[in-house]
Amino acid sequence: MADAFSTLPPIADGGAAVITGGASGIGLAAAQRFAAMGLPVVLADLSGEKLRAAEKAVQAAGGRVAAVPTDVAKPADLERLRDLALRQFGHVSVLMLNAGIGLNTGSAWKGLDGWKTLMDVNLWGVIHGAHAFLPAMVEARRPAYVIATGSKQGITTPPGNAAYNVSKAGLKAYAEALQHELRNTEGCGISAHLLIPGFTFTGITAGRVNEKPPAAWTADQVVEFMLQSLSRDDFYILCPDNDVSRATDEKRMAWAMGDVIENRPPLSRWHPDWKAAFEAFMAGKG
Ligand SMILES: NC(=O)c1ccc[n+]([C@@H]2O[C@H](COP(=O)([O-])OP(=O)(O)OC[C@H]3O[C@@H](n4cnc5c(N)ncnc54)[C@H](O)[C@@H]3O)[C@@H](O)[C@H]2O)c1
């Protein structure tokens, strides 16, 4: 059966879908979906058995695929990836900058090596990807999507993993700037999008639990929601999950921004003095 989204201009244009972190989770689910829609897929992930298995899985579904060992922390790897994608498939229709790690350094002032590793992958990995691919993609003047995978933790920045929050908050600001610049670039048919998954059962979360928790979405659900959002030209692809609705997310984000506007302490949502006020706000009484 034809995929409802295969007529979206970038997908109909038939260039490669290049996906970093494409060997697992959301990236692999996206690779399989784009391959099923007829796009050649370039899987970019760390070298190893996981990447080889992902390549076979996409091939088995009938897709044309190139698996390219890539460390997104290294700009030269992204340049090599671009050269290969263009040489092999001509042009790029989807650039999904999705590789990410959940490494927890624990403290805001400890574990500097962990902070740097996390920033190198989650934030610099995306910036490296955009710098390597966008000049040629803009020059090509073809329709394309650039999708960066962010996180709700980059918006509401909950306590617990400051480094991850900082990387994803930086990524949100970067993706916003990217889309502003792309839409103001004459003759450019590329749009940028920020994918904001909810709780999703993937390689990152499977490290903590063996089975999909009832609250989590599957990676396939995230990809379906992403395609629906792209078909509406949404920039912010804010995914719910089985626990958290869009309405809840909206209130949590409004409260977080309210810290600045109302001059409350930062992260007041988790501050005992503000617990009752936050709960009243969430219940619609604030
Ligand atoms: N799973 C969730 O609940 C959730 C929620 C919000 C955001 N995210 C984000 O979604 C994205 C995809 O993660 P996922 O949940 O599918 O996890 P995952 O672990 O299944 O997939 C991430 C992939 O990135 C790869 N990767 C890690 N470091 C890399 C590097 N240096 N270079 C290239 N590839 C590298 C991993 O090998 C892995 O295959 C990440 O950016 C993550 O932060 C996930």
The ligand as an SDF file (V2000), in Angstrom:
LIG
                    3D

 44 48  0  0  0  0  0  0  0  0999 V2000
   14.2120    7.5500   23.8280 N   0  0  0  0  0  0  0  0  0  0  0  0
   13.7220    8.6300   24.3820 C   0  0  0  0  0  0  0  0  0  0  0  0
   12.8840    8.5570   25.3110 O   0  0  0  0  0  0  0  0  0  0  0  0
   14.1640    9.9860   23.8930 C   0  0  0  0  0  0  0  0  0  0  0  0
   13.5020   11.1080   24.3970 C   0  0  0  0  0  0  0  0  0  0  0  0
   13.8990   12.3710   23.9520 C   0  0  0  0  0  0  0  0  0  0  0  0
   14.9180   12.4860   23.0350 C   0  0  0  0  0  0  0  0  0  0  0  0
   15.5630   11.3750   22.5700 N   0  0  0  0  0  0  0  0  0  0  0  0
   16.6330   11.5660   21.5850 C   0  0  0  0  0  0  0  0  0  0  0  0
   16.3840   10.7500   20.4550 O   0  0  0  0  0  0  0  0  0  0  0  0
   17.6010   10.5460   19.7360 C   0  0  0  0  0  0  0  0  0  0  0  0
   17.6940    9.0990   19.3130 C   0  0  0  0  0  0  0  0  0  0  0  0
   17.8790    8.3100   20.4710 O   0  0  0  0  0  0  0  0  0  0  0  0
   17.1030    6.9240   20.7330 P   0  0  0  0  0  0  0  0  0  0  0  0
   16.1780    7.1530   21.8610 O   0  0  0  0  0  0  0  0  0  0  0  0
   16.6050    6.3760   19.4620 O   0  0  0  0  0  0  0  0  0  0  0  0
   18.3180    6.0630   21.3460 O   0  0  0  0  0  0  0  0  0  0  0  0
   19.2260    4.9060   20.7270 P   0  0  0  0  0  0  0  0  0  0  0  0
   20.3010    4.7070   21.7260 O   0  0  0  0  0  0  0  0  0  0  0  0
   18.3690    3.7400   20.3800 O   0  0  0  0  0  0  0  0  0  0  0  0
   19.8110    5.5470   19.3850 O   0  0  0  0  0  0  0  0  0  0  0  0
   20.8360    6.5030   19.3930 C   0  0  0  0  0  0  0  0  0  0  0  0
   21.8800    6.0940   18.3710 C   0  0  0  0  0  0  0  0  0  0  0  0
   22.9130    7.1090   18.3310 O   0  0  0  0  0  0  0  0  0  0  0  0
   24.1530    6.4430   18.1530 C   0  0  0  0  0  0  0  0  0  0  0  0
   25.2850    7.2610   18.5670 N   0  0  0  0  0  0  0  0  0  0  0  0
   25.7040    7.5420   19.8210 C   0  0  0  0  0  0  0  0  0  0  0  0
   26.8340    8.2710   19.7940 N   0  0  0  0  0  0  0  0  0  0  0  0
   27.1390    8.4570   18.4690 C   0  0  0  0  0  0  0  0  0  0  0  0
   28.1860    9.1260   17.7910 C   0  0  0  0  0  0  0  0  0  0  0  0
   29.1810    9.7400   18.4640 N   0  0  0  0  0  0  0  0  0  0  0  0
   28.1830    9.1280   16.4440 N   0  0  0  0  0  0  0  0  0  0  0  0
   27.2030    8.4910   15.7510 C   0  0  0  0  0  0  0  0  0  0  0  0
   26.1840    7.8350   16.3480 N   0  0  0  0  0  0  0  0  0  0  0  0
   26.1570    7.8170   17.6900 C   0  0  0  0  0  0  0  0  0  0  0  0
   24.0250    5.1920   19.0210 C   0  0  0  0  0  0  0  0  0  0  0  0
   24.9990    4.2150   18.6640 O   0  0  0  0  0  0  0  0  0  0  0  0
   22.5970    4.7710   18.7270 C   0  0  0  0  0  0  0  0  0  0  0  0
   22.5270    3.8620   17.6460 O   0  0  0  0  0  0  0  0  0  0  0  0
   18.7260   11.0240   20.6660 C   0  0  0  0  0  0  0  0  0  0  0  0
   19.1920   12.2910   20.2170 O   0  0  0  0  0  0  0  0  0  0  0  0
   18.0360   11.1590   22.0080 C   0  0  0  0  0  0  0  0  0  0  0  0
   18.6490   12.1200   22.8230 O   0  0  0  0  0  0  0  0  0  0  0  0
   15.2050   10.1260   22.9700 C   0  0  0  0  0  0  0  0  0  0  0  0
  1  2  1  0
  2  3  2  0
  2  4  1  0
  4  5  1  0
  4 44  2  0
  5  6  2  0
  6  7  1  0
  7  8  2  0
  8  9  1  0
  8 44  1  0
  9 10  1  0
  9 42  1  0
 10 11  1  0
 11 12  1  0
 11 40  1  0
 12 13  1  0
 13 14  1  0
 14 15  2  0
 14 16  1  0
 14 17  1  0
 17 18  1  0
 18 19  2  0
 18 20  1  0
 18 21  1  0
 21 22  1  0
 22 23  1  0
 23 24  1  0
 23 38  1  0
 24 25  1  0
 25 26  1  0
 25 36  1  0
 26 27  1  0
 26 35  1  0
 27 28  2  0
 28 29  1  0
 29 30  1  0
 29 35  2  0
 30 31  1  0
 30 32  2  0
 32 33  1  0
 33 34  2  0
 34 35  1  0
 36 37  1  0
 36 38  1  0
 38 39  1  0
 40 41  1  0
 40 42  1  0
 42 43  1  0
M  CHG  2   8   1  16  -1
M  END
$$$$
